[in-house]
Amino acid sequence: MTNENERVQSMVLGHVEVIRVVEWHEPFLPASGMFPGVAAGVWKDNEDWLAPDHWEPGRDLAVLALQSWVLRSAGRTVVVDTGAGNGRERPGMGPFHRSRSDFPGLLAKAGVRPQDVDVVVNTHLHVDHVGWNTVDADGQWVPTFPNAQYLIPAADDFHYGPDNAYGNGAQEVDRLIYEDSIAPVHQAGQAVLWDGLHRIDEHLTLESAPGHTPGSSVLRLASGSDRAVFVGDLLHSPVQILHPRCNSNACLAPEQAVASRRRVLGRAADEHELLVPAHFGGAGALEVRRDGDGFALGPWAAAGPERSGSAFE
């Protein structure tokens, strides 16, 4: 579904350039299975705007994007989440098993060379957020970004790392993910573990938002009069804005995930933050409004190859 001309888009928020890099945008999993708490009628009642960017009605499939965000902030280049990577052994993980994409080519189109990246943010350590942390160099996994500091949530590093036996051994694939995408970053001395709050620069701050994983986090942007929050997998679909108690099937601590989601949505509405989830298709980002005790969708962002200034249509 991804138009080749729409894979790299940009906008400016305050003094920060925000570049969206889309690897793919495709039907993913049955909506009823991925969001078991969302009634079937919710999808149908909102079909006019959910389809085709977020839902495929004919097959009842949730439509997701695999994307990263590049931020040029305070003279540095920051990459937020790194997709699924190439050639990884991910048995049982559908499109992520031995996947192929031209992520380096997309970064080049955005004017970003691996050696120019100063900071990599992994919002959490799931398969589709850490894959391009590393590349295969003659049979050895090495950091893709040789000069970057990799900011990794400490709680996730513990949960998925060897000290907790790779997620308590619940999924063998968690060991594979850690060994090829996280451990090499530690071995290269480029990993920085953080918890709670971590300030990157005067515009960017990381904040813990656990539930989806123990260390799930959001990245807040505040520059000039503009505000944004990159929420990772706190949300996978816009229906979770309308029904914030509904988790994805991948949330490890459901009630904690709901609490984090409601807190971040509430603050985004109150502080007029642009909401930037990891997997939304379409414009990829939007405003959110309070609606009684719940929330409603505000205007979607507008971005393009040459766009700057206001993020909103």
C-alpha positions in Angstrom: 0.0 0.0 0.0 3.0 2.3 0.5 3.4 4.8 -2.4 7.1 5.0 -3.3 7.0 8.8 -3.3 5.5 8.8 0.3 8.2 6.7 2.0 10.2 9.7 3.2 8.3 12.7 4.4 9.2 15.7 6.6 7.8 18.5 8.6 9.3 21.0 11.1 8.1 21.4 14.7 9.7 24.4 16.4 13.4 24.1 15.8 13.3 20.3 15.1 13.0 18.7 11.7 11.0 15.6 11.8 11.5 13.0 9.0 9.2 10.0 8.6 10.8 6.9 7.1 8.2 4.3 6.0 9.5 0.8 5.3 6.1 -0.6 4.5 2.4 0.0 5.1 0.3 -3.2 4.7 -2.5 -5.3 6.1 -1.1 -7.1 9.1 -3.2 -9.2 11.4 -7.0 -9.9 11.9 -8.3 -6.9 13.8 -10.3 -9.1 16.1 -7.2 -11.0 17.1 -4.8 -8.1 17.4 -7.3 -6.0 19.4 -9.5 -8.5 21.2 -11.1 -5.9 23.4 -12.5 -3.9 20.4 -16.0 -4.8 19.4 -16.5 -5.7 15.7 -19.0 -2.8 15.4 -16.4 -0.2 16.3 -14.5 -1.0 13.1 -17.6 -1.0 11.0 -19.0 2.2 12.5 -15.8 4.0 11.7 -15.1 2.4 8.3 -15.3 5.7 6.5 -12.1 6.9 7.9 -10.4 3.7 9.1 -10.3 2.3 5.6 -7.9 1.9 3.8 -5.1 3.4 6.0 -5.9 1.6 9.2 -8.3 -1.3 8.4 -9.1 -3.5 5.5 -12.8 -4.3 5.8 -13.1 -7.1 3.3 -10.7 -9.3 5.3 -11.1 -7.6 8.7 -7.3 -6.9 8.8 -5.6 -4.2 10.8 -3.4 -2.1 8.5 -0.1 -1.0 10.1 3.0 0.9 9.0 6.5 -0.1 9.8 8.3 3.2 10.1 11.0 5.1 11.9 11.4 8.8 12.7 14.5 10.9 12.2 14.8 14.0 14.3 17.3 16.8 13.5 17.5 18.5 16.9 20.1 20.8 18.5 22.7 20.0 15.9 22.4 16.2 16.2 20.6 13.5 14.3 18.3 11.2 16.3 16.8 8.0 14.9 13.6 6.8 16.8 13.1 3.0 16.4 14.9 1.0 13.7 12.3 -1.4 12.2 12.8 -5.2 11.7 16.1 -5.4 10.0 17.3 -7.7 7.2 17.9 -11.4 7.2 16.9 -12.1 10.8 15.8 -15.4 12.1 12.3 -14.7 13.5 10.5 -18.0 13.4 6.8 -17.7 14.0 6.8 -13.9 13.5 5.3 -13.7 10.0 6.7 -10.9 7.9 9.6 -10.3 10.3 11.1 -13.7 9.6 14.0 -13.2 7.2 12.5 -9.9 6.1 14.1 -7.7 3.5 13.9 -3.9 3.1 16.1 -1.0 1.9 16.1 0.9 5.2 19.6 2.3 4.6 18.5 3.4 1.1 15.5 5.2 2.7 17.7 6.9 5.2 20.0 8.0 2.3 16.9 9.5 0.6 16.3 11.4 3.8 19.9 12.7 3.7 21.1 10.5 6.6 24.2 8.4 6.5 24.8 5.8 9.2 27.9 7.5 10.4 26.0 10.8 10.8 23.6 9.4 13.4 24.3 10.6 16.9 21.5 9.0 18.9 19.4 5.9 18.4 16.2 5.6 20.5 14.6 2.2 21.0 11.2 3.0 22.5 11.1 -0.7 23.6 12.8 -3.9 22.5 10.2 -5.6 20.4 11.3 -7.2 17.0 10.0 -4.3 14.8 11.8 -1.6 16.8 15.4 -2.8 17.0 16.2 -4.7 13.9 18.3 -2.1 12.1 20.2 -1.5 15.3 22.8 -3.8 13.7 23.9 -5.0 10.3 25.7 -8.2 9.2 29.4 -7.6 8.7 31.0 -10.7 7.3 28.9 -13.0 9.5 29.0 -10.8 12.6 26.3 -8.4 13.8 27.7 -4.9 14.4 26.0 -1.5 15.1 24.5 0.0 12.0 25.3 3.5 13.4 29.0 3.4 14.4 29.1 6.8 16.1 25.7 6.7 17.8 24.7 6.4 21.4 21.9 3.8 21.7 19.3 4.8 24.3 17.7 1.5 25.6 15.1 1.3 28.4 16.8 -0.5 31.3 13.7 -2.4 32.3 13.4 -3.9 28.8 17.1 -4.7 28.7 16.8 -6.6 31.9 13.5 -8.4 30.9 14.8 -9.5 27.5 18.4 -9.9 28.3 20.4 -12.8 29.7 19.9 -11.9 33.4 16.2 -12.6 33.0 16.9 -15.5 30.6 15.5 -13.6 27.6 12.0 -12.8 28.8 11.8 -15.8 31.1 12.1 -18.0 28.0 8.5 -17.3 27.1 9.4 -17.0 23.4 12.7 -18.4 21.9 12.6 -15.6 19.4 13.2 -13.1 22.2 16.7 -14.6 22.7 17.4 -14.3 18.9 16.3 -10.6 18.9 18.4 -9.7 21.9 21.5 -11.6 20.6 21.5 -10.1 17.1 20.1 -6.6 17.7 20.9 -5.6 21.3 23.9 -7.5 22.6 26.2 -6.3 19.8 25.4 -2.7 20.8 26.5 -3.5 24.4 29.6 -5.2 23.1 30.5 -2.1 21.1 30.2 0.1 24.2 27.4 2.1 22.5 24.5 1.2 24.8 23.2 3.6 27.4 20.5 2.2 29.8 18.0 4.7 31.3 14.9 4.6 33.4 12.3 7.1 34.5 13.3 10.3 32.6 16.2 10.9 30.3 16.8 14.3 28.6 18.5 14.0 25.2 18.7 17.8 24.5 16.8 21.0 25.2 14.0 19.8 22.8 13.8 16.0 23.5 13.0 14.0 26.6 12.4 10.3 27.1 9.9 9.2 29.6 8.9 5.7 30.8 5.4 4.5 29.9 5.4 0.8 30.9 2.8 -1.8 30.2 3.3 -2.9 26.5 6.7 -4.0 27.7 8.3 -3.4 31.1 10.4 -0.5 29.7 8.1 0.9 27.0 8.7 4.6 26.7 7.6 7.8 24.9 9.7 10.6 23.5 8.5 14.1 24.1 9.3 17.0 21.8 9.0 20.6 23.0 10.4 23.3 20.8 9.1 26.9 20.5 5.4 26.7 20.6 5.2 23.2 19.1 4.7 20.0 21.1 4.8 16.3 20.1 5.0 12.9 21.7 6.3 9.8 19.9 4.5 7.0 21.7 6.0 3.9 20.2 3.5 1.0 20.7 1.3 2.7 23.3 -1.1 2.7 20.3 -1.2 0.5 17.3 -4.5 1.7 15.9 -6.6 4.9 16.1 -9.5 2.9 17.6 -7.4 2.8 20.8 -7.8 6.6 21.0 -11.6 6.1 21.0 -11.3 3.0 23.3 -8.1 3.5 25.4 -8.9 0.5 27.6 -8.3 -1.8 24.6 -4.8 -3.2 24.3 -3.1 -4.9 21.5 -2.5 -8.6 21.9 1.2 -7.9 22.5 0.8 -5.9 25.8 2.6 -7.8 28.6 0.9 -6.0 31.5 -2.5 -5.0 30.2 -3.7 -2.8 33.1 -0.4 -1.0 33.2 -0.6 -0.4 29.5 -4.1 1.1 29.8 -2.9 3.4 32.6 0.0 4.6 30.5 -2.1 5.1 27.4 -4.8 7.1 29.3 -2.1 9.3 31.0 -0.2 10.0 27.7 -3.4 10.7 25.8 -4.7 13.0 28.5 -1.5 15.0 28.5 -1.4 15.2 24.7 -4.9 16.6 24.7 -4.3 19.1 27.5 -0.9 20.3 26.2 -1.8 20.1 22.5 0.9 17.6 21.7 1.0 16.0 18.2 0.5 12.3 18.8 3.0 10.2 16.8 2.5 6.5 17.2 5.0 4.0 15.7 2.6 2.1 13.4 -0.2 4.5 12.2 -0.6 4.6 8.5 -2.0 7.6 6.6 -0.6 10.8 7.8 1.0 8.9 10.7 0.3 11.5 13.4 -2.6 13.5 14.7 -3.9 15.7 17.5 -6.2 14.2 20.1 -9.0 15.9 22.0 -10.8 15.2 25.3 -14.4 14.0 24.8 -16.1 13.7 28.2 -14.2 11.0 30.1 -12.7 9.7 26.9 -10.9 11.0 23.8 -11.6 11.9 20.2 -9.4 12.3 17.1 -8.3 15.8 16.2 -6.8 16.9 12.9 -4.2 14.7 11.2 -0.7 16.0 10.5 0.4 17.1 7.1 3.9 16.3 5.9 5.7 16.1 2.5 9.1 15.9 0.8 9.6 19.6 1.1 7.2 20.6 3.8 8.1 22.9 6.7 6.2 25.1 9.2 2.9 24.0 10.7 2.3 20.2 11.0 -1.4 20.5 10.6 -3.7 20.6 7.6 
